[in-house]
């Protein structure tokens, strides 16, 4: 099972006008994406948001600008 964790290293303004704050964590567990910040957290279930975030993560993985990959603690997602 794929387990990856990313942290936003700087604020990100999305096309809808929202801001994802630096320090927000994204966890990928299998095919599921979870986000957690100081104001919200949980699984991303909205299909549009999931696809947008999935594409964003792929782009950032290839050329990091906003995300940094960090180790997933042992036995935790």
Rosetta constraint file for C-alpha pairs under 8 A:
AtomPair CA 1 CA 29 HARMONIC 7.01 0.50
AtomPair CA 1 CA 30 HARMONIC 5.28 0.50
AtomPair CA 2 CA 28 HARMONIC 7.08 0.50
AtomPair CA 2 CA 29 HARMONIC 5.68 0.50
AtomPair CA 2 CA 30 HARMONIC 4.85 0.50
AtomPair CA 2 CA 31 HARMONIC 7.93 0.50
AtomPair CA 3 CA 27 HARMONIC 7.25 0.50
AtomPair CA 3 CA 28 HARMONIC 5.43 0.50
AtomPair CA 3 CA 29 HARMONIC 4.73 0.50
AtomPair CA 3 CA 30 HARMONIC 6.51 0.50
AtomPair CA 3 CA 72 HARMONIC 7.22 0.50
AtomPair CA 3 CA 77 HARMONIC 6.88 0.50
AtomPair CA 4 CA 27 HARMONIC 5.80 0.50
AtomPair CA 4 CA 28 HARMONIC 5.11 0.50
AtomPair CA 4 CA 29 HARMONIC 6.85 0.50
AtomPair CA 4 CA 69 HARMONIC 7.38 0.50
AtomPair CA 4 CA 70 HARMONIC 7.73 0.50
AtomPair CA 4 CA 71 HARMONIC 7.36 0.50
AtomPair CA 4 CA 72 HARMONIC 6.44 0.50
AtomPair CA 5 CA 25 HARMONIC 7.03 0.50
AtomPair CA 5 CA 26 HARMONIC 5.67 0.50
AtomPair CA 5 CA 27 HARMONIC 4.50 0.50
AtomPair CA 5 CA 28 HARMONIC 6.31 0.50
AtomPair CA 5 CA 69 HARMONIC 5.78 0.50
AtomPair CA 5 CA 70 HARMONIC 5.59 0.50
AtomPair CA 5 CA 71 HARMONIC 6.50 0.50
AtomPair CA 5 CA 72 HARMONIC 5.91 0.50
AtomPair CA 6 CA 25 HARMONIC 5.76 0.50
AtomPair CA 6 CA 26 HARMONIC 5.10 0.50
AtomPair CA 6 CA 27 HARMONIC 6.47 0.50
AtomPair CA 6 CA 67 HARMONIC 5.93 0.50
AtomPair CA 6 CA 68 HARMONIC 5.37 0.50
AtomPair CA 6 CA 69 HARMONIC 4.33 0.50
AtomPair CA 6 CA 70 HARMONIC 5.71 0.50
AtomPair CA 7 CA 22 HARMONIC 7.54 0.50
AtomPair CA 7 CA 23 HARMONIC 5.78 0.50
AtomPair CA 7 CA 24 HARMONIC 5.68 0.50
AtomPair CA 7 CA 25 HARMONIC 4.55 0.50
AtomPair CA 7 CA 26 HARMONIC 6.26 0.50
AtomPair CA 7 CA 67 HARMONIC 5.47 0.50
AtomPair CA 7 CA 68 HARMONIC 5.41 0.50
AtomPair CA 7 CA 69 HARMONIC 6.50 0.50
AtomPair CA 7 CA 70 HARMONIC 7.09 0.50
AtomPair CA 8 CA 12 HARMONIC 7.91 0.50
AtomPair CA 8 CA 20 HARMONIC 7.96 0.50
AtomPair CA 8 CA 21 HARMONIC 7.12 0.50
AtomPair CA 8 CA 22 HARMONIC 4.81 0.50
AtomPair CA 8 CA 23 HARMONIC 5.24 0.50
AtomPair CA 8 CA 24 HARMONIC 5.48 0.50
AtomPair CA 8 CA 25 HARMONIC 6.61 0.50
AtomPair CA 8 CA 66 HARMONIC 5.42 0.50
AtomPair CA 8 CA 67 HARMONIC 4.58 0.50
AtomPair CA 8 CA 68 HARMONIC 6.49 0.50
AtomPair CA 9 CA 22 HARMONIC 5.12 0.50
AtomPair CA 9 CA 23 HARMONIC 6.24 0.50
AtomPair CA 9 CA 66 HARMONIC 5.53 0.50
AtomPair CA 9 CA 67 HARMONIC 5.83 0.50
AtomPair CA 9 CA 68 HARMONIC 6.62 0.50
AtomPair CA 10 CA 21 HARMONIC 6.78 0.50
AtomPair CA 10 CA 22 HARMONIC 4.33 0.50
AtomPair CA 10 CA 23 HARMONIC 7.49 0.50
AtomPair CA 10 CA 66 HARMONIC 5.79 0.50
AtomPair CA 10 CA 67 HARMONIC 7.97 0.50
AtomPair CA 11 CA 19 HARMONIC 6.62 0.50
AtomPair CA 11 CA 20 HARMONIC 5.70 0.50
AtomPair CA 11 CA 21 HARMONIC 4.49 0.50
AtomPair CA 11 CA 22 HARMONIC 4.65 0.50
AtomPair CA 11 CA 66 HARMONIC 7.54 0.50
AtomPair CA 12 CA 19 HARMONIC 5.48 0.50
AtomPair CA 12 CA 20 HARMONIC 5.08 0.50
AtomPair CA 12 CA 21 HARMONIC 6.48 0.50
AtomPair CA 12 CA 22 HARMONIC 7.53 0.50
AtomPair CA 12 CA 66 HARMONIC 7.00 0.50
AtomPair CA 13 CA 17 HARMONIC 6.27 0.50
AtomPair CA 13 CA 18 HARMONIC 5.72 0.50
AtomPair CA 13 CA 19 HARMONIC 4.44 0.50
AtomPair CA 13 CA 20 HARMONIC 6.47 0.50
AtomPair CA 14 CA 18 HARMONIC 5.45 0.50
AtomPair CA 14 CA 19 HARMONIC 6.18 0.50
AtomPair CA 14 CA 20 HARMONIC 7.69 0.50
AtomPair CA 20 CA 24 HARMONIC 6.95 0.50
AtomPair CA 21 CA 37 HARMONIC 7.61 0.50
AtomPair CA 23 CA 37 HARMONIC 6.88 0.50
AtomPair CA 24 CA 35 HARMONIC 7.06 0.50
AtomPair CA 24 CA 36 HARMONIC 5.73 0.50
AtomPair CA 24 CA 37 HARMONIC 4.46 0.50
AtomPair CA 24 CA 38 HARMONIC 7.53 0.50
AtomPair CA 25 CA 35 HARMONIC 5.64 0.50
AtomPair CA 25 CA 36 HARMONIC 5.19 0.50
AtomPair CA 25 CA 37 HARMONIC 6.34 0.50
AtomPair CA 26 CA 33 HARMONIC 6.91 0.50
AtomPair CA 26 CA 34 HARMONIC 5.60 0.50
AtomPair CA 26 CA 35 HARMONIC 4.55 0.50
AtomPair CA 26 CA 36 HARMONIC 6.58 0.50
AtomPair CA 27 CA 33 HARMONIC 5.80 0.50
AtomPair CA 27 CA 34 HARMONIC 5.05 0.50
AtomPair CA 27 CA 35 HARMONIC 6.41 0.50
AtomPair CA 27 CA 77 HARMONIC 6.90 0.50
AtomPair CA 28 CA 32 HARMONIC 5.72 0.50
AtomPair CA 28 CA 33 HARMONIC 4.71 0.50
AtomPair CA 28 CA 34 HARMONIC 6.42 0.50
AtomPair CA 28 CA 77 HARMONIC 7.92 0.50
AtomPair CA 29 CA 33 HARMONIC 6.53 0.50
AtomPair CA 29 CA 77 HARMONIC 6.64 0.50
AtomPair CA 32 CA 43 HARMONIC 7.15 0.50
AtomPair CA 32 CA 44 HARMONIC 7.50 0.50
AtomPair CA 33 CA 43 HARMONIC 5.85 0.50
AtomPair CA 33 CA 44 HARMONIC 5.64 0.50
AtomPair CA 33 CA 50 HARMONIC 7.38 0.50
AtomPair CA 34 CA 41 HARMONIC 7.29 0.50
AtomPair CA 34 CA 42 HARMONIC 5.39 0.50
AtomPair CA 34 CA 43 HARMONIC 4.22 0.50
AtomPair CA 34 CA 44 HARMONIC 5.67 0.50
AtomPair CA 35 CA 40 HARMONIC 7.81 0.50
AtomPair CA 35 CA 41 HARMONIC 5.36 0.50
AtomPair CA 35 CA 42 HARMONIC 5.67 0.50
AtomPair CA 35 CA 43 HARMONIC 6.44 0.50
AtomPair CA 35 CA 44 HARMONIC 6.99 0.50
AtomPair CA 36 CA 40 HARMONIC 5.84 0.50
AtomPair CA 36 CA 41 HARMONIC 3.97 0.50
AtomPair CA 36 CA 42 HARMONIC 6.36 0.50
AtomPair CA 37 CA 41 HARMONIC 6.09 0.50
AtomPair CA 44 CA 49 HARMONIC 7.03 0.50
AtomPair CA 44 CA 50 HARMONIC 5.92 0.50
AtomPair CA 45 CA 49 HARMONIC 7.56 0.50
AtomPair CA 45 CA 50 HARMONIC 6.44 0.50
AtomPair CA 46 CA 50 HARMONIC 5.94 0.50
AtomPair CA 47 CA 51 HARMONIC 6.17 0.50
AtomPair CA 48 CA 52 HARMONIC 6.11 0.50
AtomPair CA 49 CA 53 HARMONIC 5.94 0.50
AtomPair CA 50 CA 54 HARMONIC 5.94 0.50
AtomPair CA 51 CA 55 HARMONIC 6.19 0.50
AtomPair CA 52 CA 56 HARMONIC 6.15 0.50
AtomPair CA 53 CA 57 HARMONIC 6.07 0.50
AtomPair CA 54 CA 58 HARMONIC 6.32 0.50
AtomPair CA 55 CA 59 HARMONIC 6.24 0.50
AtomPair CA 56 CA 60 HARMONIC 6.11 0.50
AtomPair CA 57 CA 61 HARMONIC 5.92 0.50
AtomPair CA 57 CA 67 HARMONIC 7.91 0.50
AtomPair CA 58 CA 62 HARMONIC 6.40 0.50
AtomPair CA 59 CA 63 HARMONIC 6.15 0.50
AtomPair CA 59 CA 64 HARMONIC 7.58 0.50
AtomPair CA 60 CA 64 HARMONIC 4.39 0.50
AtomPair CA 60 CA 65 HARMONIC 6.34 0.50
AtomPair CA 60 CA 66 HARMONIC 7.01 0.50
AtomPair CA 60 CA 67 HARMONIC 6.32 0.50
AtomPair CA 61 CA 67 HARMONIC 7.85 0.50
AtomPair CA 64 CA 68 HARMONIC 6.90 0.50
AtomPair CA 72 CA 76 HARMONIC 6.82 0.50
AtomPair CA 72 CA 77 HARMONIC 6.70 0.50
AtomPair CA 73 CA 77 HARMONIC 7.45 0.50
